[in-house]
Amino acid sequence: MKSGRAIALLPLMLLFAACSANPSTDEAAAQAAIVTPTSAGVSEAPSADQPPADPRVAPAPGTDTPPAAEPAAPPEPATSHVAVKYLIGDIDPSHDPMFARIPDKFQGGTRVWGHKDAVEAFVRMAEDAEANGYKLKIVSAFRSFSDQKQIWEDKWTGKTLVGGKKLNASVPDPKERALKILTYSSMPATSRHHWGTDFDINSIDPKFFNTKDGKHIYDWLVAHAPQYGFCQVYSHKGDPGERTTGYEEEKWHWSYLPVAGWYLKQYPIDVGYDHIKGFLGSEAAPGINVIKTYVQSINPECVQ
Ligand SMILES: [Zn+2]
């Protein structure tokens, strides 16, 4: 009786094993849509929209990327997109299971939330760095639309000086004033900090990276951060093969590509100029073509 039942169950077990081992692309895409997360950040299993947990083993983009041998895929269907609110910072990370708090010892400022996969990878990197005598701290991580609006408008109105000047007085033309702020700061709805995947490490002062300590840290990051999935998206620009538009070089800003790579692909599909509004100077965004010339202008080595 016992062995008879086992034999009867065998075909079912085989069928289950086959389905588990070979989820179809459609199934993977459907699972990738579930980013408003029912699976909280503590799960051991990688979610379908994410790569394996260890980017050193597979620093590859998300599972929705076709194999390299296949021709470029058309834009992803809407059902596999992360909700647009994640692309424009319209969330509260303290109540969103896709986000995790940066451990206290690695905090270097008041922005202490990041995408849980990015935080996990950063902690692994920072612990390895520490074991080798390098201290990494995150001085800025996730920023919401309203956080970015505050930063932007403080520069727009002259409350925060830009290049030592009050831009409201020194640059009256809206487009020119926006371009000045865009040297280092994003318009609300266009910052990679909205995604929680990008971290400013140790300092946001360009001069720091000319000091001995700054060079020391930067050289370590250049040599090792890619092993943990991080890439310096705002690289040097202007020389052959480099970026031609966008923000100035930011040696402090590192992006966790296994998530940010596919967010960037989705961004121009889901976000338009009707999202980039609701702040002072937003009328300048379309004329500057801010999505193409800033959001999409990243280090070619970070493009996936
Ligand atoms: Zn940054």
Residues whose N, C-alpha, C, O or C-beta is under 5 A from the ligand:
A	BS01	ZN	D200 H253
